[in-house]
Amino acid sequence: MRTYDLLGIGLGPMNLGLAALARPLPDVDAVFLDQRDAFSWHPGMLIEGTTLQVPFLADLVTMADPTSSYTFLNWLKQTGRLYPFYIRESFYPLRAEYDAYCRWAAERIEADAPGMLRWGRRVTSVVHDDAAGAYVVTARVTGPDGVTEEKYCAKHLVLGTGTTPRLPAALEALTEFAGAGGAGPVVHTGEYLPHRAALAASGAVTVVGSGQSAGEVYRDLLEGLGSGQGSADPEASPYRLDWVTRSGRFFPMEYTKLTLEMTSPEYTDHYVSLPQELRDRLGREQRNLYKGISAELVDDIYDALYRKSALGAELPTTLLSDCEVTAARFEPAGDGDGDGGARGGEYVLTLRHGQTGEIAEHRTRAIVAATGYAGGTPDFLAPVRERLDLDERGRYVVSRDYTVDAARRVFVVNGEEHTHGVTAPDLGFAPWRSSVILAQVTGREPYPVERRIAFQTFGLPGTAEVPS
């Protein structure tokens, strides 16, 4: 069996960038597997006009190799859009542009190195061959002739299996009633676009959660309120729209320059050195650094509300902060005190205000949950679980060089937020991490790894001499 130097499982932007950087290296024989049929990046949230929260330099490869043929700028050039992007004078690409760019990069890698990216492969098990000192990965392939299995052998693994949408238990219980008695969908933001029409048709939509995704969904649905042309007649609105978040306010993402230095090798070194209990606390406290709402979107939402209420009419919408959903139930048509009998079944959310402790019920006919994503260790790792470093909560104990095993042969990408902090999900830092992984695999630095980029010092510095 052919033994690869590197095998990646999962092809999101992180591993796709690693593949793009590995492709030109003569001493790296790599293959990447993904269960999907082709690349796709959050298709449910490719709302028209939405942008990335990072500049275009945070593409798959530029921060490691700006001369690479897989850069975002090269995609713009190859598609005839470089000058329009230049004239637009914005560092921030559209989300749809970024998705199209990644799909172009994947197609270009496949053309340059046939067989390097293998789609439609669902990994079912990973075992370690002690005699060969390598991992054997089994993948299931569904084709026109039925289901077959393929086996791959590799010296190093890179786990890029990503995260899955997370619904709180109270909302998860409501999904079985979606569509019952005229009730609308209960969906995660990751599935927003396919359900947008059904959400609007329900007559009452509530967005639950915080962050950029919640803001983008609320802003998108906000356009449907009022009768247009600056009028804000509630009777003309096809639905009611509410936004509920347990956050104390609709907080913007912090984006000052010295704060951005926290996405640096130095801060990651500092973060990794801290006790896990402290890292968990810092992770909760630092969420506004990358899980808040962009200031531009906050202002745009306010401007839209102002514009639609310019004639003095009250819009059928509320924004409720510091309100936690503590319970939820479904009431079929005709039950309860609402008008469910006239418009179909309703979802009833029990809200608790964090500051006052007051309890109230909120009725709606459709729900969009902006409640984040959860990681975990895939089931296919069960045969090699004893070789991996896991904590008491089953999370990867990721070392500074992104390995999770004593032999330093298994790497994790975008699964180390609890150990490495804000750099884990950051698109701009991903090429740096890929450079570290490729240095470990090759024993050299095919792409220079910067050690110091920040002006500030994290933690206490050593004793410094005062100039005489």
WOHUVEN-V13104 format. One record per pair of residues at least 4 apart in sequence whose ideal C-beta (glycine too) atoms are under 8 Angstrom apart, sorted by the first residue. I is the first residue (numbers start at 1). GAP is how many residues later the second one is. If there is no record, write none. Layout:
# WOHUVEN-V13104
I&GAP + I&GAP
This chain:
# WOHUVEN-V13104
1&135 + 1&150 + 1&151 + 1&152 + 2&150 + 2&151 + 3&129 + 3&131 + 3&150 + 3&151 + 3&152 + 4&25 + 4&26 + 4&27 + 4&148 + 4&149 + 4&150 + 4&151 + 5&22 + 5&23 + 5&24 + 5&25 + 5&149 + 5&150 + 5&151 + 5&436 + 6&16 + 6&22 + 6&23 + 6&24 + 6&25 + 6&148 + 6&149 + 6&150 + 6&151 + 6&152 + 6&435 + 7&23 + 7&24 + 7&25 + 7&26 + 7&128 + 7&130 + 7&145 + 7&147 + 7&149 + 7&150 + 7&151 + 8&7 + 8&10 + 8&11 + 8&22 + 8&23 + 8&24 + 8&25 + 8&149 + 8&150 + 8&152 + 9&6 + 9&23 + 9&24 + 9&25 + 9&114 + 9&117 + 9&128 + 9&148 + 9&149 + 9&150 + 9&151 + 9&152 + 9&369 + 10&5 + 10&22 + 10&23 + 10&24 + 10&149 + 10&150 + 10&151 + 10&152 + 11&4 + 11&5 + 11&8 + 11&21 + 11&22 + 11&23 + 11&25 + 11&28 + 11&95 + 11&106 + 11&108 + 11&149 + 12&4 + 12&29 + 12&148 + 12&150 + 12&402 + 13&4 + 13&28 + 13&47 + 13&89 + 13&414 + 13&417 + 14&4 + 14&146 + 14&399 + 14&400 + 14&416 + 14&419 + 14&420 + 15&4 + 15&17 + 15&143 + 15&145 + 15&398 + 16&4 + 16&16 + 16&23 + 16&44 + 16&86 + 16&89 + 16&90 + 16&93 + 17&4 + 17&42 + 17&43 + 17&44 + 17&413 + 17&414 + 17&417 + 18&4 + 18&14 + 18&140 + 18&142 + 18&395 + 18&416 + 18&419 + 18&420 + 19&4 + 19&11 + 19&13 + 19&90 + 19&97 + 19&98 + 20&40 + 20&41 + 20&48 + 20&50 + 20&85 + 20&89 + 21&4 + 21&40 + 21&43 + 21&44 + 21&47 + 21&410 + 21&413 + 21&414 + 21&417 + 21&425 + 21&426 + 22&6 + 22&8 + 22&412 + 22&416 + 23&7 + 23&86 + 23&89 + 23&90 + 23&93 + 24&44 + 25&413 + 25&417 + 25&421 + 27&415 + 28&410 + 28&413 + 28&414 + 30&86 + 31&84 + 31&85 + 31&86 + 31&87 + 31&121 + 31&123 + 32&84 + 32&85 + 32&86 + 33&85 + 33&88 + 33&90 + 33&104 + 33&106 + 33&119 + 34&5 + 34&83 + 34&84 + 34&85 + 34&86 + 34&87 + 35&85 + 35&86 + 35&87 + 35&88 + 36&4 + 36&83 + 36&84 + 37&82 + 37&83 + 38&65 + 38&68 + 38&81 + 39&63 + 39&64 + 39&67 + 40&59 + 40&63 + 41&57 + 41&58 + 41&61 + 42&4 + 42&53 + 42&57 + 42&148 + 43&56 + 43&150 + 44&145 + 44&146 + 44&147 + 44&148 + 44&149 + 44&150 + 45&5 + 45&50 + 45&144 + 45&145 + 45&147 + 45&148 + 45&168 + 45&171 + 46&4 + 46&49 + 46&50 + 46&53 + 46&147 + 47&48 + 47&145 + 47&146 + 47&169 + 47&170 + 47&173 + 48&48 + 49&45 + 50&44 + 50&45 + 50&166 + 51&39 + 51&41 + 51&42 + 51&43 + 51&44 + 52&4 + 52&6 + 52&40 + 52&41 + 52&42 + 52&43 + 52&46 + 52&375 + 53&39 + 53&159 + 53&200 + 53&237 + 53&241 + 54&4 + 54&38 + 54&372 + 54&373 + 54&374 + 55&36 + 55&37 + 55&373 + 56&16 + 56&17 + 56&29 + 56&35 + 56&36 + 56&37 + 57&5 + 57&6 + 57&15 + 57&34 + 57&371 + 58&4 + 58&5 + 58&368 + 58&369 + 58&370 + 58&372 + 59&11 + 59&12 + 59&13 + 59&42 + 59&368 + 60&10 + 60&11 + 60&12 + 60&42 + 60&45 + 60&370 + 60&371 + 61&4 + 61&7 + 61&9 + 61&10 + 61&370 + 62&4 + 62&6 + 62&9 + 62&10 + 62&11 + 62&369 + 63&365 + 63&366 + 63&367 + 63&368 + 63&369 + 64&4 + 64&367 + 64&368 + 64&370 + 64&371 + 64&383 + 65&366 + 65&382 + 66&5 + 68&6 + 69&5 + 69&39 + 70&4 + 70&35 + 70&38 + 70&39 + 71&4 + 72&4 + 72&21 + 72&26 + 72&29 + 73&4 + 73&9 + 74&4 + 75&4 + 75&25 + 75&26 + 75&29 + 75&30 + 76&5 + 76&6 + 76&9 + 77&5 + 78&26 + 79&25 + 81&4 + 82&4 + 83&4 + 84&4 + 85&8 + 93&4 + 93&5 + 93&8 + 94&4 + 95&4 + 96&4 + 97&4 + 98&4 + 99&4 + 100&4 + 101&4 + 102&4 + 103&4 + 104&4 + 105&4 + 106&4 + 106&11 + 107&4 + 108&4 + 109&4 + 109&7 + 109&8 + 110&4 + 110&6 + 110&7 + 118&21 + 120&21 + 120&22 + 120&23 + 121&18 + 121&19 + 121&20 + 121&29 + 122&17 + 122&18 + 122&19 + 123&14 + 123&15 + 123&16 + 123&17 + 123&255 + 123&257 + 124&14 + 124&15 + 124&16 + 124&25 + 124&256 + 125&12 + 125&13 + 125&255 + 125&257 + 125&258 + 126&9 + 126&10 + 126&11 + 126&12 + 126&31 + 126&254 + 126&255 + 126&257 + 126&258 + 127&8 + 127&9 + 127&11 + 127&256 + 127&257 + 128&6 + 128&7 + 128&8 + 128&255 + 128&256 + 128&259 + 129&4 + 129&5 + 129&6 + 129&7 + 129&24 + 132&21 + 133&22 + 134&19 + 134&20 + 134&21 + 135&18 + 135&19 + 135&20 + 135&22 + 135&249 + 135&274 + 135&275 + 136&15 + 136&16 + 136&17 + 137&14 + 137&15 + 137&16 + 137&17 + 137&20 + 138&11 + 138&12 + 138&13 + 139&10 + 139&11 + 139&12 + 139&13 + 140&7 + 140&8 + 140&9 + 141&6 + 141&7 + 141&8 + 141&9 + 142&4 + 142&5 + 143&4 + 143&5 + 155&254 + 155&286 + 156&253 + 156&254 + 156&255 + 156&284 + 156&285 + 157&252 + 157&253 + 157&254 + 158&252 + 158&253 + 158&254 + 158&255 + 158&279 + 159&219 + 159&222 + 159&245 + 159&251 + 159&252 + 159&253 + 159&254 + 159&256 + 160&252 + 160&253 + 160&254 + 160&255 + 161&217 + 161&254 + 162&211 + 162&213 + 162&252 + 163&210 + 163&211 + 163&212 + 163&251 + 164&209 + 164&210 + 164&211 + 164&212 + 165&23 + 165&24 + 165&25 + 165&26 + 165&206 + 165&208 + 166&22 + 166&205 + 166&206 + 166&207 + 166&208 + 167&4 + 167&5 + 167&8 + 167&21 + 167&202 + 167&204 + 168&4 + 168&157 + 168&201 + 168&203 + 169&4 + 170&4 + 170&155 + 170&156 + 170&157 + 170&158 + 170&179 + 171&4 + 171&15 + 171&37 + 171&154 + 171&157 + 171&196 + 171&198 + 171&200 + 173&155 + 174&4 + 174&12 + 174&154 + 174&155 + 174&156 + 174&173 + 174&193 + 175&11 + 177&4 + 177&6 + 177&9 + 177&153 + 177&168 + 177&170 + 178&5 + 178&6 + 178&7 + 178&8 + 178&9 + 179&4 + 179&5 + 179&6 + 180&150 + 180&152 + 180&165 + 181&151 + 181&152 + 181&159 + 181&163 + 181&164 + 182&151 + 182&161 + 182&162 + 182&163 + 182&183 + 183&19 + 183&147 + 183&161 + 183&162 + 183&163 + 183&164 + 183&182 + 183&183 + 184&14 + 184&15 + 184&17 + 184&18 + 184&19 + 184&20 + 184&21 + 184&181 + 184&182 + 184&183 + 185&10 + 185&13 + 185&14 + 185&17 + 185&181 + 185&182 + 186&161 + 186&180 + 186&181 + 186&183 + 187&4 + 187&5 + 187&8 + 187&12 + 187&180 + 187&181 + 187&182 + 188&4 + 188&180 + 188&181 + 188&182 + 188&183 + 189&20 + 189&24 + 189&25 + 189&28 + 189&179 + 189&180 + 189&181 + 190&183 + 191&4 + 192&4 + 192&7 + 192&25 + 192&176 + 195&4 + 196&4 + 196&24 + 196&25 + 197&4 + 198&4 + 198&168 + 199&6 + 199&22 + 199&40 + 199&167 + 199&169 + 200&5 + 200&21 + 200&24 + 200&38 + 200&39 + 201&37 + 201&38 + 202&37 + 202&142 + 202&163 + 202&164 + 203&35 + 203&36 + 203&37 + 203&140 + 203&141 + 203&162 + 204&35 + 204&36 + 204&37 + 204&38 + 204&139 + 204&142 + 204&159 + 204&160 + 204&161 + 204&162 + 205&16 + 205&34 + 205&35 + 205&36 + 205&37 + 205&159 + 205&160 + 205&161 + 205&162 + 205&163 + 206&35 + 206&36 + 206&37 + 206&38 + 206&141 + 206&143 + 206&156 + 206&158 + 206&160 + 206&161 + 206&162 + 207&7 + 207&10 + 207&11 + 207&14 + 207&34 + 207&35 + 207&36 + 207&37 + 207&160 + 207&161 + 207&163 + 208&6 + 208&36 + 208&37 + 208&117 + 208&141 + 208&159 + 208&160 + 208&161 + 208&162 + 208&163 + 209&4 + 209&5 + 209&36 + 209&160 + 209&161 + 209&162 + 209&163 + 210&4 + 210&35 + 210&36 + 210&37 + 210&40 + 210&41 + 210&81 + 210&82 + 210&83 + 210&160 + 211&4 + 211&80 + 211&81 + 211&82 + 211&159 + 211&161 + 212&4 + 212&41 + 212&79 + 212&80 + 212&81 + 212&82 + 212&85 + 213&4 + 213&157 + 214&4 + 214&29 + 214&31 + 214&79 + 214&154 + 214&156 + 215&4 + 215&35 + 215&78 + 215&79 + 215&82 + 215&83 + 215&86 + 216&4 + 216&81 + 217&4 + 217&151 + 217&153 + 218&4 + 218&23 + 218&25 + 218&83 + 219&4 + 219&78 + 219&81 + 219&82 + 219&85 + 221&4 + 221&18 + 221&20 + 222&19 + 222&79 + 222&82 + 222&83 + 222&86 + 222&95 + 223&81 + 224&13 + 224&14 + 224&15 + 224&17 + 225&7 + 225&12 + 225&14 + 225&16 + 225&83 + 225&90 + 225&91 + 225&92 + 226&5 + 226&6 + 226&7 + 226&8 + 226&10 + 226&11 + 226&82 + 226&87 + 226&89 + 227&4 + 227&5 + 227&6 + 227&9 + 227&10 + 230&77 + 230&78 + 230&80 + 230&81 + 231&5 + 231&80 + 231&82 + 232&76 + 232&77 + 232&78 + 232&79 + 232&80 + 232&81 + 232&82 + 232&83 + 233&4 + 233&80 + 234&79 + 234&80 + 234&81 + 234&82 + 237&78 + 237&79 + 239&77 + 240&76 + 240&77 + 240&124 + 241&75 + 241&76 + 242&75 + 242&76 + 242&77 + 242&78 + 242&120 + 242&122 + 243&74 + 243&75 + 243&76 + 243&77 + 244&76 + 244&79 + 244&81 + 244&105 + 244&107 + 244&118 + 245&5 + 245&75 + 245&76 + 245&77 + 245&78 + 246&76 + 246&77 + 246&78 + 246&79 + 246&108 + 247&4 + 247&74 + 247&75 + 248&73 + 248&74 + 248&106 + 248&107 + 249&72 + 249&73 + 250&43 + 250&48 + 250&69 + 250&71 + 251&37 + 251&41 + 251&42 + 252&36 + 252&40 + 252&41 + 252&42 + 252&43 + 252&46 + 253&35 + 253&36 + 253&37 + 253&38 + 253&39 + 253&40 + 253&41 + 253&42 + 254&5 + 254&34 + 254&35 + 254&38 + 255&4 + 255&5 + 255&39 + 255&40 + 256&4 + 257&4 + 258&197 + 258&198 + 259&30 + 261&5 + 261&6 + 261&192 + 261&193 + 261&194 + 261&195 + 262&5 + 262&24 + 262&27 + 262&159 + 262&160 + 262&161 + 263&4 + 263&159 + 263&160 + 263&163 + 263&165 + 263&166 + 264&4 + 264&159 + 264&189 + 264&190 + 265&4 + 265&167 + 265&184 + 265&185 + 265&186 + 265&187 + 265&188 + 266&4 + 266&185 + 266&186 + 266&187 + 266&188 + 266&191 + 266&192 + 267&4 + 267&154 + 267&155 + 267&156 + 267&187 + 267&191 + 268&4 + 268&132 + 268&152 + 268&153 + 268&155 + 269&4 + 269&131 + 269&189 + 270&4 + 270&188 + 270&189 + 271&8 + 271&11 + 271&148 + 271&149 + 271&150 + 272&127 + 272&128 + 272&147 + 272&148 + 273&186 + 274&4 + 274&5 + 274&8 + 275&4 + 276&4 + 276&115 + 276&142 + 276&143 + 277&4 + 278&4 + 279&4 + 279&139 + 279&140 + 279&142 + 280&4 + 280&138 + 281&4 + 282&4 + 282&139 + 283&4 + 283&134 + 283&135 + 283&138 + 286&4 + 286&135 + 286&136 + 287&4 + 287&5 + 288&4 + 289&133 + 290&132 + 290&135 + 290&136 + 291&81 + 293&4 + 293&5 + 294&4 + 295&4 + 296&4 + 297&4 + 298&4 + 299&4 + 300&4 + 301&4 + 302&4 + 303&4 + 304&4 + 305&4 + 305&10 + 305&12 + 306&4 + 308&7 + 309&4 + 309&5 + 309&6 + 320&31 + 320&42 + 322&31 + 322&32 + 322&33 + 323&28 + 323&29 + 323&30 + 323&31 + 324&27 + 324&28 + 324&30 + 325&24 + 325&25 + 325&26 + 326&24 + 326&25 + 326&26 + 326&33 + 327&22 + 327&23 + 328&19 + 328&20 + 328&21 + 328&22 + 329&18 + 329&19 + 330&15 + 330&16 + 330&17 + 330&18 + 331&4 + 331&5 + 331&7 + 331&9 + 331&14 + 331&15 + 331&16 + 331&17 + 332&8 + 332&13 + 333&7 + 333&8 + 333&10 + 333&11 + 333&12 + 334&6 + 334&7 + 335&5 + 336&4 + 336&10 + 336&12 + 336&27 + 338&8 + 338&10 + 338&25 + 339&4 + 340&4 + 340&5 + 340&6 + 340&23 + 343&22 + 344&21 + 345&20 + 346&17 + 346&18 + 346&19 + 347&16 + 347&17 + 347&18 + 347&19 + 347&20 + 348&13 + 348&14 + 348&15 + 349&12 + 349&13 + 349&14 + 349&15 + 349&18 + 350&9 + 350&10 + 350&11 + 350&12 + 351&8 + 351&9 + 351&10 + 351&11 + 352&5 + 352&6 + 352&7 + 353&4 + 353&5 + 353&6 + 353&7 + 375&20 + 375&40 + 375&42 + 376&18 + 377&4 + 377&8 + 377&11 + 377&13 + 377&17 + 377&18 + 377&19 + 381&4 + 381&7 + 384&4 + 385&5 + 387&18 + 387&19 + 387&20 + 387&23 + 388&8 + 388&16 + 388&17 + 388&22 + 389&7 + 389&8 + 389&9 + 389&10 + 389&15 + 389&16 + 389&17 + 390&4 + 390&5 + 390&6 + 390&7 + 390&14 + 391&4 + 391&5 + 391&6 + 395&23 + 396&8 + 396&16 + 396&19 + 396&20 + 396&23 + 397&7 + 397&22 + 398&4 + 398&5 + 398&6 + 398&14 + 398&17 + 398&18 + 398&21 + 398&22 + 399&4 + 399&5 + 399&9 + 401&7 + 401&35 + 401&36 + 401&39 + 402&9 + 402&10 + 402&11 + 402&14 + 402&31 + 402&34 + 402&35 + 403&5 + 403&6 + 403&7 + 403&8 + 403&9 + 403&37 + 404&6 + 404&7 + 404&8 + 405&4 + 405&5 + 408&32 + 411&26 + 411&29 + 412&4 + 413&17 + 413&20 + 413&21 + 413&24 + 414&10 + 414&11 + 414&16 + 415&9 + 416&4 + 416&8 + 417&4 + 417&5 + 417&7 + 417&8 + 420&4 + 422&4 + 423&6 + 423&9 + 423&10 + 426&4 + 429&4 + 430&4 + 431&4 + 431&16 + 432&4 + 432&17 + 432&18 + 433&4 + 434&4 + 434&13 + 435&4 + 435&10 + 435&11 + 435&12 + 435&13 + 435&14 + 436&4 + 436&13 + 437&4 + 438&4 + 438&8 + 438&9 + 439&4 + 439&5 + 439&6 + 439&7 + 439&8 + 439&10 + 442&4 + 445&4 + 454&4 + 457&4
